[in-house]
């Protein structure tokens, strides 16, 4: 029998976590998904593959059709979360509006199966698809996470060298890594004046986890639960695919690992190069009204 608390599992605003890769998105997801009302899953990449990019040259987008990858993306996601039977909810016609409705229904059903009431989606690249999230899901709340550029760039660059078939395809050079972090910070700047968007710094999250998680619970609209800071490691193991070995650190104690990789991965010349470029970027801060 369903409790009153979960009587309407589809009515709560969905939550999206976005940010540059290697900024702490998985740790944040694990913390929030440890709340008794919040369900979360491996990355869906739904809005990444919803529209064939670049849209201005996409005939499919002009016709209101999803990208050719969309159905495979959703079928793979449903297999990874252990519910391939929900494939029947995918629309027969490749229409954008139909797929958005289907995605909402599927995420709602998965949330209901966990006996929870809010679903949390974490795909870092959704940062680059925020205009579609805003358009098709205006009720959504978005949490941006940012981290020191030197550490993000070092982590991405290191992974590109160690996992060339996955990370190396996008981040072929150090400049590619720097450009991605810089562009992602610029996108976050554009959205922070909106009431349905908020910001968290990785450094604040790991140094004051209780305060920061409480603030985000208030933003989401749920009471803080002490067990969130105890259970996040177990939660993390359910959110990480077996092939995503680079996310293993989220199952350790919360700690600030900044500067370690930066100093070990780069030569002195590369360190100075990255520092000079990072120092030219203004990190976003929460608007004054959201700090009250």
C-alpha atoms as an extended CHARMM CRD file, in Angstrom:
* protein
*
       292  EXT
         1         1  UNK       CA              0.0000000000        0.0000000000        0.0000000000  PROA      1               0.0000000000
         2         2  UNK       CA              1.4040000000        3.3850000000       -0.9880000000  PROA      2               0.0000000000
         3         3  UNK       CA              1.8450000000        5.9000000000        1.7890000000  PROA      3               0.0000000000
         4         4  UNK       CA              0.3740000000        9.3660000000        1.5800000000  PROA      4               0.0000000000
         5         5  UNK       CA              3.9010000000       10.7050000000        1.2000000000  PROA      5               0.0000000000
         6         6  UNK       CA              4.2790000000        8.9880000000       -2.1840000000  PROA      6               0.0000000000
         7         7  UNK       CA              0.6930000000        9.2560000000       -3.3630000000  PROA      7               0.0000000000
         8         8  UNK       CA              1.5610000000       11.6450000000       -6.2020000000  PROA      8               0.0000000000
         9         9  UNK       CA              5.0540000000       10.6270000000       -7.3520000000  PROA      9               0.0000000000
        10        10  UNK       CA              4.9250000000       12.6180000000      -10.5800000000  PROA      10              0.0000000000
        11        11  UNK       CA              4.0300000000       16.0670000000       -9.2710000000  PROA      11              0.0000000000
        12        12  UNK       CA              7.3490000000       17.1950000000       -7.7590000000  PROA      12              0.0000000000
        13        13  UNK       CA              9.7320000000       19.2980000000       -9.8050000000  PROA      13              0.0000000000
        14        14  UNK       CA             12.5160000000       17.2200000000      -11.3680000000  PROA      14              0.0000000000
        15        15  UNK       CA             16.0780000000       18.1850000000      -10.4650000000  PROA      15              0.0000000000
        16        16  UNK       CA             19.0310000000       18.3750000000      -12.8600000000  PROA      16              0.0000000000
        17        17  UNK       CA             22.6990000000       18.5010000000      -11.8220000000  PROA      17              0.0000000000
        18        18  UNK       CA             24.9310000000       20.0580000000      -14.4810000000  PROA      18              0.0000000000
        19        19  UNK       CA             28.5040000000       21.2610000000      -14.6980000000  PROA      19              0.0000000000
        20        20  UNK       CA             31.8270000000       20.6630000000      -16.3440000000  PROA      20              0.0000000000
        21        21  UNK       CA             32.9800000000       17.0580000000      -16.2130000000  PROA      21              0.0000000000
        22        22  UNK       CA             35.2190000000       16.2150000000      -13.2170000000  PROA      22              0.0000000000
        23        23  UNK       CA             33.6870000000       18.9700000000      -11.0850000000  PROA      23              0.0000000000
        24        24  UNK       CA             32.1720000000       16.6880000000       -8.4400000000  PROA      24              0.0000000000
        25        25  UNK       CA             28.8190000000       16.0170000000      -10.1060000000  PROA      25              0.0000000000
        26        26  UNK       CA             28.7400000000       12.3360000000       -9.0590000000  PROA      26              0.0000000000
        27        27  UNK       CA             29.5740000000       13.1000000000       -5.4250000000  PROA      27              0.0000000000
        28        28  UNK       CA             26.8370000000       15.7340000000       -5.3290000000  PROA      28              0.0000000000
        29        29  UNK       CA             24.3810000000       13.3580000000       -6.9750000000  PROA      29              0.0000000000
        30        30  UNK       CA             25.2220000000       10.6400000000       -4.4400000000  PROA      30              0.0000000000
        31        31  UNK       CA             24.6840000000       12.9870000000       -1.5060000000  PROA      31              0.0000000000
        32        32  UNK       CA             21.3070000000       14.2300000000       -2.7150000000  PROA      32              0.0000000000
        33        33  UNK       CA             20.1280000000       10.8010000000       -3.8890000000  PROA      33              0.0000000000
        34        34  UNK       CA             20.6810000000        9.5380000000       -0.3230000000  PROA      34              0.0000000000
        35        35  UNK       CA             17.6220000000       11.5370000000        0.7180000000  PROA      35              0.0000000000
        36        36  UNK       CA             14.5770000000        9.3120000000        1.4050000000  PROA      36              0.0000000000
        37        37  UNK       CA             12.4380000000       11.3280000000       -1.0350000000  PROA      37              0.0000000000
        38        38  UNK       CA             14.9260000000       11.6160000000       -3.9220000000  PROA      38              0.0000000000
        39        39  UNK       CA             15.5470000000        8.9460000000       -6.5640000000  PROA      39              0.0000000000
        40        40  UNK       CA             18.4210000000        9.0670000000       -9.0110000000  PROA      40              0.0000000000
        41        41  UNK       CA             19.9740000000        6.8770000000      -11.6720000000  PROA      41              0.0000000000
        42        42  UNK       CA             23.0100000000        6.5540000000      -13.9670000000  PROA      42              0.0000000000
        43        43  UNK       CA             23.3350000000        9.3590000000      -16.5070000000  PROA      43              0.0000000000
        44        44  UNK       CA             20.4630000000        9.2930000000      -19.0020000000  PROA      44              0.0000000000
        45        45  UNK       CA             22.0480000000       11.7390000000      -21.4890000000  PROA      45              0.0000000000
        46        46  UNK       CA             18.4830000000       12.3420000000      -22.6490000000  PROA      46              0.0000000000
        47        47  UNK       CA             18.7980000000       15.9800000000      -23.6580000000  PROA      47              0.0000000000
        48        48  UNK       CA             22.2540000000       15.3740000000      -25.1200000000  PROA      48              0.0000000000
        49        49  UNK       CA             20.7590000000       13.1000000000      -27.7790000000  PROA      49              0.0000000000
        50        50  UNK       CA             17.3040000000       14.6620000000      -28.0160000000  PROA      50              0.0000000000
        51        51  UNK       CA             18.3280000000       17.1310000000      -30.7170000000  PROA      51              0.0000000000
        52        52  UNK       CA             20.7020000000       16.5870000000      -33.6030000000  PROA      52              0.0000000000
        53        53  UNK       CA             23.3880000000       19.2400000000      -33.2900000000  PROA      53              0.0000000000
        54        54  UNK       CA             24.1280000000       21.7800000000      -34.5420000000  PROA      54              0.0000000000
        55        55  UNK       CA             20.4150000000       22.5310000000      -34.6090000000  PROA      55              0.0000000000
        56        56  UNK       CA             20.6740000000       25.3550000000      -37.1400000000  PROA      56              0.0000000000
        57        57  UNK       CA             21.8090000000       22.8340000000      -39.7700000000  PROA      57              0.0000000000
        58        58  UNK       CA             19.5450000000       20.0340000000      -38.6400000000  PROA      58              0.0000000000
        59        59  UNK       CA             16.6250000000       19.2160000000      -40.9060000000  PROA      59              0.0000000000
        60        60  UNK       CA             15.3670000000       16.7490000000      -38.2900000000  PROA      60              0.0000000000
        61        61  UNK       CA             15.1290000000       19.4970000000      -35.6750000000  PROA      61              0.0000000000
        62        62  UNK       CA             13.2950000000       21.7670000000      -38.1090000000  PROA      62              0.0000000000
        63        63  UNK       CA             10.7470000000       18.9810000000      -38.5540000000  PROA      63              0.0000000000
        64        64  UNK       CA             10.4190000000       18.4420000000      -34.8080000000  PROA      64              0.0000000000
        65        65  UNK       CA             12.2070000000       15.0740000000      -34.8650000000  PROA      65              0.0000000000
        66        66  UNK       CA             14.6450000000       13.6900000000      -32.3110000000  PROA      66              0.0000000000
        67        67  UNK       CA             18.1770000000       12.7020000000      -33.2980000000  PROA      67              0.0000000000
        68        68  UNK       CA             18.7580000000        9.2370000000      -34.7320000000  PROA      68              0.0000000000
        69        69  UNK       CA             20.5310000000        8.2020000000      -31.5130000000  PROA      69              0.0000000000
        70        70  UNK       CA             17.6000000000        9.0030000000      -29.2230000000  PROA      70              0.0000000000
        71        71  UNK       CA             15.8600000000        5.6320000000      -29.1300000000  PROA      71              0.0000000000
        72        72  UNK       CA             19.1030000000        3.6970000000      -28.6180000000  PROA      72              0.0000000000
        73        73  UNK       CA             20.0690000000        6.1060000000      -25.8450000000  PROA      73              0.0000000000
        74        74  UNK       CA             16.8250000000        5.4890000000      -23.9690000000  PROA      74              0.0000000000
        75        75  UNK       CA             16.8480000000        1.7350000000      -24.5270000000  PROA      75              0.0000000000
        76        76  UNK       CA             20.4090000000        1.5350000000      -23.1780000000  PROA      76              0.0000000000
        77        77  UNK       CA             19.4410000000        3.6710000000      -20.1850000000  PROA      77              0.0000000000
        78        78  UNK       CA             16.4870000000        1.4320000000      -19.3270000000  PROA      78              0.0000000000
        79        79  UNK       CA             18.6600000000       -1.6690000000      -19.5160000000  PROA      79              0.0000000000
        80        80  UNK       CA             21.2660000000       -0.0510000000      -17.2640000000  PROA      80              0.0000000000
        81        81  UNK       CA             18.6990000000        0.8230000000      -14.5960000000  PROA      81              0.0000000000
        82        82  UNK       CA             17.3150000000       -2.7270000000      -14.7580000000  PROA      82              0.0000000000
        83        83  UNK       CA             13.9180000000       -1.9160000000      -16.2590000000  PROA      83              0.0000000000
        84        84  UNK       CA             13.9910000000       -2.7790000000      -19.9780000000  PROA      84              0.0000000000
        85        85  UNK       CA             10.2720000000       -3.5700000000      -19.7450000000  PROA      85              0.0000000000
        86        86  UNK       CA              9.6140000000        0.1900000000      -19.6920000000  PROA      86              0.0000000000
        87        87  UNK       CA             10.7660000000        0.3920000000      -23.3100000000  PROA      87              0.0000000000
        88        88  UNK       CA              7.0980000000        0.1200000000      -24.2340000000  PROA      88              0.0000000000
        89        89  UNK       CA              6.6900000000        3.6990000000      -23.0250000000  PROA      89              0.0000000000
        90        90  UNK       CA              8.9440000000        5.0210000000      -25.8040000000  PROA      90              0.0000000000
        91        91  UNK       CA              6.8930000000        6.6120000000      -28.5980000000  PROA      91              0.0000000000
        92        92  UNK       CA              6.6110000000        4.9810000000      -31.9980000000  PROA      92              0.0000000000
        93        93  UNK       CA              7.0760000000        8.2590000000      -33.8180000000  PROA      93              0.0000000000
        94        94  UNK       CA             10.4290000000       10.0760000000      -33.3770000000  PROA      94              0.0000000000
        95        95  UNK       CA              8.8270000000       13.3670000000      -32.3270000000  PROA      95              0.0000000000
        96        96  UNK       CA             10.6010000000       15.6250000000      -29.8420000000  PROA      96              0.0000000000
        97        97  UNK       CA              7.4630000000       16.4270000000      -27.8500000000  PROA      97              0.0000000000
        98        98  UNK       CA              6.4990000000       12.7560000000      -27.6560000000  PROA      98              0.0000000000
        99        99  UNK       CA              9.9250000000       11.7390000000      -26.4020000000  PROA      99              0.0000000000
       100       100  UNK       CA              9.9320000000       14.4430000000      -23.7360000000  PROA      100             0.0000000000
       101       101  UNK       CA              6.5550000000       13.2190000000      -22.4680000000  PROA      101             0.0000000000
       102       102  UNK       CA              7.8460000000        9.6500000000      -22.5080000000  PROA      102             0.0000000000
       103       103  UNK       CA             11.0080000000       10.6270000000      -20.6150000000  PROA      103             0.0000000000
       104       104  UNK       CA              8.9590000000       12.3090000000      -17.8920000000  PROA      104             0.0000000000
       105       105  UNK       CA              6.7280000000        9.2600000000      -17.5760000000  PROA      105             0.0000000000
       106       106  UNK       CA              9.6730000000        6.8610000000      -17.4290000000  PROA      106             0.0000000000
       107       107  UNK       CA             11.5480000000        8.8980000000      -14.8170000000  PROA      107             0.0000000000
       108       108  UNK       CA              8.3370000000        9.2070000000      -12.8050000000  PROA      108             0.0000000000
       109       109  UNK       CA              7.7500000000        5.4660000000      -12.9770000000  PROA      109             0.0000000000
       110       110  UNK       CA             11.3350000000        4.6660000000      -11.9510000000  PROA      110             0.0000000000
       111       111  UNK       CA             10.9530000000        7.0760000000       -9.0380000000  PROA      111             0.0000000000
       112       112  UNK       CA              7.6620000000        5.4820000000       -8.0340000000  PROA      112             0.0000000000
       113       113  UNK       CA              9.2530000000        2.0240000000       -8.1040000000  PROA      113             0.0000000000
       114       114  UNK       CA             11.7510000000        3.2600000000       -5.5140000000  PROA      114             0.0000000000
       115       115  UNK       CA              8.8350000000        4.5830000000       -3.4540000000  PROA      115             0.0000000000
       116       116  UNK       CA             10.1980000000        8.0960000000       -3.7010000000  PROA      116             0.0000000000
       117       117  UNK       CA              8.6480000000       11.3380000000       -4.9240000000  PROA      117             0.0000000000
       118       118  UNK       CA             11.3870000000       13.4080000000       -6.6340000000  PROA      118             0.0000000000
       119       119  UNK       CA             13.7560000000       12.3830000000       -9.4060000000  PROA      119             0.0000000000
       120       120  UNK       CA             17.2510000000       13.7280000000       -9.8120000000  PROA      120             0.0000000000
       121       121  UNK       CA             19.0430000000       13.5230000000      -13.1690000000  PROA      121             0.0000000000
       122       122  UNK       CA             22.7990000000       14.0120000000      -13.4330000000  PROA      122             0.0000000000
       123       123  UNK       CA             24.3650000000       14.3180000000      -16.8660000000  PROA      123             0.0000000000
       124       124  UNK       CA             27.1230000000       16.9720000000      -16.8220000000  PROA      124             0.0000000000
       125       125  UNK       CA             26.7470000000       17.6700000000      -20.5650000000  PROA      125             0.0000000000
       126       126  UNK       CA             23.1560000000       18.7620000000      -20.0260000000  PROA      126             0.0000000000
       127       127  UNK       CA             24.7460000000       22.1010000000      -19.1800000000  PROA      127             0.0000000000
       128       128  UNK       CA             25.0010000000       22.5820000000      -22.9450000000  PROA      128             0.0000000000
       129       129  UNK       CA             21.3290000000       21.6930000000      -23.4290000000  PROA      129             0.0000000000
       130       130  UNK       CA             19.7950000000       23.9190000000      -20.7810000000  PROA      130             0.0000000000
       131       131  UNK       CA             17.7090000000       25.8450000000      -23.2810000000  PROA      131             0.0000000000
       132       132  UNK       CA             15.9150000000       22.6070000000      -24.1670000000  PROA      132             0.0000000000
       133       133  UNK       CA             15.4140000000       21.6760000000      -20.5250000000  PROA      133             0.0000000000
       134       134  UNK       CA             14.0390000000       25.1750000000      -19.8710000000  PROA      134             0.0000000000
       135       135  UNK       CA             11.7570000000       24.9650000000      -22.9140000000  PROA      135             0.0000000000
       136       136  UNK       CA             10.4070000000       21.4390000000      -22.5590000000  PROA      136             0.0000000000
       137       137  UNK       CA             10.5560000000       21.1210000000      -18.7530000000  PROA      137             0.0000000000
       138       138  UNK       CA             10.1040000000       24.6370000000      -17.3320000000  PROA      138             0.0000000000
       139       139  UNK       CA              9.1610000000       23.1420000000      -13.9580000000  PROA      139             0.0000000000
       140       140  UNK       CA             12.6490000000       21.6710000000      -13.5140000000  PROA      140             0.0000000000
       141       141  UNK       CA             15.1550000000       22.9350000000      -10.9660000000  PROA      141             0.0000000000
       142       142  UNK       CA             18.8260000000       23.0200000000      -11.9330000000  PROA      142             0.0000000000
       143       143  UNK       CA             21.8930000000       22.7680000000       -9.6980000000  PROA      143             0.0000000000
       144       144  UNK       CA             25.1790000000       23.9720000000      -11.2070000000  PROA      144             0.0000000000
       145       145  UNK       CA             28.4210000000       22.7290000000       -9.6730000000  PROA      145             0.0000000000
       146       146  UNK       CA             31.7490000000       24.4320000000      -10.3760000000  PROA      146             0.0000000000
       147       147  UNK       CA             35.2720000000       23.5610000000       -9.3030000000  PROA      147             0.0000000000
       148       148  UNK       CA             38.7320000000       25.0970000000       -9.5190000000  PROA      148             0.0000000000
       149       149  UNK       CA             39.7700000000       25.2360000000      -13.1490000000  PROA      149             0.0000000000
       150       150  UNK       CA             43.2680000000       23.9580000000      -12.4920000000  PROA      150             0.0000000000
       151       151  UNK       CA             41.9340000000       20.7810000000      -10.9080000000  PROA      151             0.0000000000
       152       152  UNK       CA             39.1600000000       20.1600000000      -13.4310000000  PROA      152             0.0000000000
       153       153  UNK       CA             41.4980000000       20.6610000000      -16.3750000000  PROA      153             0.0000000000
       154       154  UNK       CA             44.1550000000       18.3900000000      -14.8560000000  PROA      154             0.0000000000
       155       155  UNK       CA             41.6000000000       15.6570000000      -14.1740000000  PROA      155             0.0000000000
       156       156  UNK       CA             40.1110000000       15.7820000000      -17.6860000000  PROA      156             0.0000000000
       157       157  UNK       CA             43.5600000000       15.8400000000      -19.2900000000  PROA      157             0.0000000000
       158       158  UNK       CA             44.7100000000       12.8810000000      -17.1830000000  PROA      158             0.0000000000
       159       159  UNK       CA             41.6280000000       10.8240000000      -18.0920000000  PROA      159             0.0000000000
       160       160  UNK       CA             42.0670000000       11.6480000000      -21.7840000000  PROA      160             0.0000000000
       161       161  UNK       CA             45.5570000000       10.1500000000      -21.6250000000  PROA      161             0.0000000000
       162       162  UNK       CA             44.4790000000        7.0630000000      -19.6700000000  PROA      162             0.0000000000
       163       163  UNK       CA             41.1590000000        6.4470000000      -21.4550000000  PROA      163             0.0000000000
       164       164  UNK       CA             41.7350000000        7.6690000000      -25.0350000000  PROA      164             0.0000000000
       165       165  UNK       CA             38.8120000000        5.7110000000      -26.4870000000  PROA      165             0.0000000000
       166       166  UNK       CA             36.3460000000        7.4550000000      -24.1830000000  PROA      166             0.0000000000
       167       167  UNK       CA             37.7480000000       10.7890000000      -22.9960000000  PROA      167             0.0000000000
       168       168  UNK       CA             40.4170000000       11.2440000000      -25.6410000000  PROA      168             0.0000000000
       169       169  UNK       CA             37.9400000000       11.5550000000      -28.4740000000  PROA      169             0.0000000000
       170       170  UNK       CA             36.6910000000       14.8910000000      -27.1520000000  PROA      170             0.0000000000
       171       171  UNK       CA             39.7180000000       16.1300000000      -25.2340000000  PROA      171             0.0000000000
       172       172  UNK       CA             42.5610000000       15.5820000000      -27.6670000000  PROA      172             0.0000000000
       173       173  UNK       CA             44.7600000000       18.4100000000      -26.3740000000  PROA      173             0.0000000000
       174       174  UNK       CA             45.3490000000       20.4570000000      -23.2430000000  PROA      174             0.0000000000
       175       175  UNK       CA             43.7290000000       23.4320000000      -24.9710000000  PROA      175             0.0000000000
       176       176  UNK       CA             40.5700000000       21.3500000000      -25.5430000000  PROA      176             0.0000000000
       177       177  UNK       CA             40.3860000000       20.7320000000      -21.7860000000  PROA      177             0.0000000000
       178       178  UNK       CA             40.8900000000       24.4030000000      -20.9600000000  PROA      178             0.0000000000
       179       179  UNK       CA             38.3170000000       25.4870000000      -23.5170000000  PROA      179             0.0000000000
       180       180  UNK       CA             35.6560000000       23.1200000000      -22.1540000000  PROA      180             0.0000000000
       181       181  UNK       CA             36.0300000000       24.3550000000      -18.5660000000  PROA      181             0.0000000000
       182       182  UNK       CA             36.0410000000       28.0020000000      -19.6980000000  PROA      182             0.0000000000
       183       183  UNK       CA             32.9390000000       27.5530000000      -21.8670000000  PROA      183             0.0000000000
       184       184  UNK       CA             31.0860000000       25.6860000000      -19.1260000000  PROA      184             0.0000000000
       185       185  UNK       CA             31.7800000000       28.4000000000      -16.5670000000  PROA      185             0.0000000000
       186       186  UNK       CA             30.4490000000       30.9810000000      -19.0510000000  PROA      186             0.0000000000
       187       187  UNK       CA             27.2080000000       29.0010000000      -19.4880000000  PROA      187             0.0000000000
       188       188  UNK       CA             26.6450000000       28.7940000000      -15.7350000000  PROA      188             0.0000000000
       189       189  UNK       CA             27.0720000000       32.5730000000      -15.4920000000  PROA      189             0.0000000000
       190       190  UNK       CA             24.1470000000       32.9840000000      -17.9060000000  PROA      190             0.0000000000
       191       191  UNK       CA             21.6230000000       31.0950000000      -15.7630000000  PROA      191             0.0000000000
       192       192  UNK       CA             22.2680000000       32.0070000000      -12.1430000000  PROA      192             0.0000000000
       193       193  UNK       CA             19.8730000000       34.9490000000      -12.0830000000  PROA      193             0.0000000000
       194       194  UNK       CA             16.9610000000       32.5390000000      -12.6240000000  PROA      194             0.0000000000
       195       195  UNK       CA             15.0590000000       31.3820000000       -9.5130000000  PROA      195             0.0000000000
       196       196  UNK       CA             15.0070000000       27.7360000000      -10.6290000000  PROA      196             0.0000000000
       197       197  UNK       CA             18.8310000000       27.6150000000      -10.8530000000  PROA      197             0.0000000000
       198       198  UNK       CA             21.3330000000       27.5190000000       -8.0270000000  PROA      198             0.0000000000
       199       199  UNK       CA             25.0750000000       27.0590000000       -7.6050000000  PROA      199             0.0000000000
       200       200  UNK       CA             27.4070000000       25.0030000000       -5.4640000000  PROA      200             0.0000000000
       201       201  UNK       CA             31.1910000000       25.1110000000       -5.3850000000  PROA      201             0.0000000000
       202       202  UNK       CA             32.9560000000       21.7830000000       -5.0550000000  PROA      202             0.0000000000
       203       203  UNK       CA             35.3650000000       23.2630000000       -2.5340000000  PROA      203             0.0000000000
       204       204  UNK       CA             32.5130000000       24.4160000000       -0.2930000000  PROA      204             0.0000000000
       205       205  UNK       CA             30.7460000000       21.0800000000       -0.6430000000  PROA      205             0.0000000000
       206       206  UNK       CA             33.7280000000       19.0780000000        0.6180000000  PROA      206             0.0000000000
       207       207  UNK       CA             34.7530000000       21.5270000000        3.3550000000  PROA      207             0.0000000000
       208       208  UNK       CA             31.2190000000       22.2030000000        4.7010000000  PROA      208             0.0000000000
       209       209  UNK       CA             29.0810000000       19.3150000000        3.4220000000  PROA      209             0.0000000000
       210       210  UNK       CA             26.3290000000       19.6180000000        6.0270000000  PROA      210             0.0000000000
       211       211  UNK       CA             25.7440000000       23.3420000000        5.4120000000  PROA      211             0.0000000000
       212       212  UNK       CA             25.8090000000       22.9700000000        1.6380000000  PROA      212             0.0000000000
       213       213  UNK       CA             23.5460000000       19.9220000000        1.5140000000  PROA      213             0.0000000000
       214       214  UNK       CA             21.0790000000       21.6640000000        3.8360000000  PROA      214             0.0000000000
       215       215  UNK       CA             21.0150000000       24.6660000000        1.5120000000  PROA      215             0.0000000000
       216       216  UNK       CA             20.3630000000       22.4550000000       -1.5060000000  PROA      216             0.0000000000
       217       217  UNK       CA             17.6150000000       20.5690000000        0.3170000000  PROA      217             0.0000000000
       218       218  UNK       CA             15.9480000000       23.9120000000        0.9420000000  PROA      218             0.0000000000
       219       219  UNK       CA             16.2860000000       24.7670000000       -2.7540000000  PROA      219             0.0000000000
       220       220  UNK       CA             14.7640000000       21.4210000000       -3.7600000000  PROA      220             0.0000000000
       221       221  UNK       CA             12.0220000000       21.6960000000       -1.1520000000  PROA      221             0.0000000000
       222       222  UNK       CA             12.7890000000       18.7210000000        1.0900000000  PROA      222             0.0000000000
       223       223  UNK       CA             13.8920000000       18.5850000000        4.7350000000  PROA      223             0.0000000000
       224       224  UNK       CA             17.5400000000       17.8010000000        5.4070000000  PROA      224             0.0000000000
       225       225  UNK       CA             18.1940000000       14.2250000000        6.5030000000  PROA      225             0.0000000000
       226       226  UNK       CA             21.2990000000       13.3770000000        8.5630000000  PROA      226             0.0000000000
       227       227  UNK       CA             21.6480000000       10.0220000000        6.8470000000  PROA      227             0.0000000000
       228       228  UNK       CA             22.5210000000       11.7280000000        3.5580000000  PROA      228             0.0000000000
       229       229  UNK       CA             26.0760000000       12.2950000000        4.7700000000  PROA      229             0.0000000000
       230       230  UNK       CA             26.3500000000        8.6980000000        5.9570000000  PROA      230             0.0000000000
       231       231  UNK       CA             24.7850000000        6.7940000000        3.0720000000  PROA      231             0.0000000000
       232       232  UNK       CA             26.2020000000        8.5660000000        0.0250000000  PROA      232             0.0000000000
       233       233  UNK       CA             28.8990000000        5.9460000000       -0.5970000000  PROA      233             0.0000000000
       234       234  UNK       CA             26.3610000000        3.1250000000       -0.8210000000  PROA      234             0.0000000000
       235       235  UNK       CA             24.1710000000        5.3060000000       -3.0010000000  PROA      235             0.0000000000
       236       236  UNK       CA             27.1110000000        6.0760000000       -5.2700000000  PROA      236             0.0000000000
       237       237  UNK       CA             27.6560000000        2.4020000000       -6.0780000000  PROA      237             0.0000000000
       238       238  UNK       CA             24.1320000000        2.2640000000       -7.5310000000  PROA      238             0.0000000000
       239       239  UNK       CA             24.6870000000        5.2900000000       -9.7570000000  PROA      239             0.0000000000
       240       240  UNK       CA             27.9960000000        4.3730000000      -11.3740000000  PROA      240             0.0000000000
       241       241  UNK       CA             28.2510000000        2.0490000000      -14.3550000000  PROA      241             0.0000000000
       242       242  UNK       CA             30.8540000000       -0.7000000000      -14.0550000000  PROA      242             0.0000000000
       243       243  UNK       CA             32.8940000000        0.8080000000      -16.9000000000  PROA      243             0.0000000000
       244       244  UNK       CA             33.0850000000        4.2200000000      -15.2160000000  PROA      244             0.0000000000
       245       245  UNK       CA             36.1440000000        3.3630000000      -13.1320000000  PROA      245             0.0000000000
       246       246  UNK       CA             37.1540000000        7.0380000000      -12.9240000000  PROA      246             0.0000000000
       247       247  UNK       CA             34.2210000000        7.6790000000      -10.5640000000  PROA      247             0.0000000000
       248       248  UNK       CA             35.4330000000        5.3060000000       -7.8510000000  PROA      248             0.0000000000
       249       249  UNK       CA             36.6160000000        8.1650000000       -5.6070000000  PROA      249             0.0000000000
       250       250  UNK       CA             33.0000000000        9.0540000000       -4.7830000000  PROA      250             0.0000000000
       251       251  UNK       CA             32.8500000000        5.9480000000       -2.6050000000  PROA      251             0.0000000000
       252       252  UNK       CA             35.5680000000        7.2790000000       -0.3080000000  PROA      252             0.0000000000
       253       253  UNK       CA             35.2710000000        9.7590000000        2.5400000000  PROA      253             0.0000000000
       254       254  UNK       CA             34.5180000000       13.3310000000        1.4810000000  PROA      254             0.0000000000
       255       255  UNK       CA             37.7960000000       15.1900000000        1.1640000000  PROA      255             0.0000000000
       256       256  UNK       CA             39.2930000000       17.9830000000       -0.8790000000  PROA      256             0.0000000000
       257       257  UNK       CA             41.7670000000       16.5210000000       -3.3780000000  PROA      257             0.0000000000
       258       258  UNK       CA             42.4570000000       19.8070000000       -5.1480000000  PROA      258             0.0000000000
       259       259  UNK       CA             45.9980000000       20.4840000000       -6.4290000000  PROA      259             0.0000000000
       260       260  UNK       CA             47.1610000000       16.8700000000       -6.1070000000  PROA      260             0.0000000000
       261       261  UNK       CA             46.4850000000       15.9020000000       -9.7090000000  PROA      261             0.0000000000
       262       262  UNK       CA             47.4090000000       19.3150000000      -11.0650000000  PROA      262             0.0000000000
       263       263  UNK       CA             50.9150000000       19.0130000000       -9.6320000000  PROA      263             0.0000000000
       264       264  UNK       CA             51.4000000000       15.4020000000      -10.6510000000  PROA      264             0.0000000000
       265       265  UNK       CA             49.9730000000       15.4950000000      -14.1950000000  PROA      265             0.0000000000
       266       266  UNK       CA             51.4880000000       18.6840000000      -15.6160000000  PROA      266             0.0000000000
       267       267  UNK       CA             55.0290000000       19.8690000000      -16.1560000000  PROA      267             0.0000000000
       268       268  UNK       CA             56.0250000000       23.1890000000      -14.6020000000  PROA      268             0.0000000000
       269       269  UNK       CA             55.5700000000       24.8630000000      -18.0020000000  PROA      269             0.0000000000
       270       270  UNK       CA             52.0780000000       23.3880000000      -18.4000000000  PROA      270             0.0000000000
       271       271  UNK       CA             51.1530000000       24.4140000000      -14.8460000000  PROA      271             0.0000000000
       272       272  UNK       CA             52.0540000000       28.0340000000      -15.5550000000  PROA      272             0.0000000000
       273       273  UNK       CA             50.1910000000       27.9420000000      -18.8630000000  PROA      273             0.0000000000
       274       274  UNK       CA             47.0020000000       26.6330000000      -17.2470000000  PROA      274             0.0000000000
       275       275  UNK       CA             47.2570000000       28.9880000000      -14.2560000000  PROA      275             0.0000000000
       276       276  UNK       CA             47.5610000000       32.0570000000      -16.4770000000  PROA      276             0.0000000000
       277       277  UNK       CA             44.4460000000       31.1460000000      -18.4630000000  PROA      277             0.0000000000
       278       278  UNK       CA             42.3750000000       30.0810000000      -15.4610000000  PROA      278             0.0000000000
       279       279  UNK       CA             43.1230000000       33.3260000000      -13.6080000000  PROA      279             0.0000000000
       280       280  UNK       CA             41.4090000000       35.2500000000      -16.4210000000  PROA      280             0.0000000000
       281       281  UNK       CA             38.0750000000       33.5210000000      -15.7160000000  PROA      281             0.0000000000
       282       282  UNK       CA             35.6870000000       34.8770000000      -13.1120000000  PROA      282             0.0000000000
       283       283  UNK       CA             34.0780000000       32.0300000000      -11.1800000000  PROA      283             0.0000000000
       284       284  UNK       CA             30.3090000000       32.4230000000      -10.7300000000  PROA      284             0.0000000000
       285       285  UNK       CA             28.8430000000       33.2750000000       -7.3410000000  PROA      285             0.0000000000
       286       286  UNK       CA             25.3040000000       33.0290000000       -6.0680000000  PROA      286             0.0000000000
       287       287  UNK       CA             23.2110000000       36.1760000000       -6.6460000000  PROA      287             0.0000000000
       288       288  UNK       CA             22.7540000000       38.1300000000       -3.4180000000  PROA      288             0.0000000000
       289       289  UNK       CA             19.0320000000       37.4260000000       -3.1700000000  PROA      289             0.0000000000
       290       290  UNK       CA             19.5870000000       33.6510000000       -3.0430000000  PROA      290             0.0000000000
       291       291  UNK       CA             21.9680000000       33.9710000000       -0.1130000000  PROA      291             0.0000000000
       292       292  UNK       CA             19.3710000000       35.4450000000        2.2060000000  PROA      292             0.0000000000
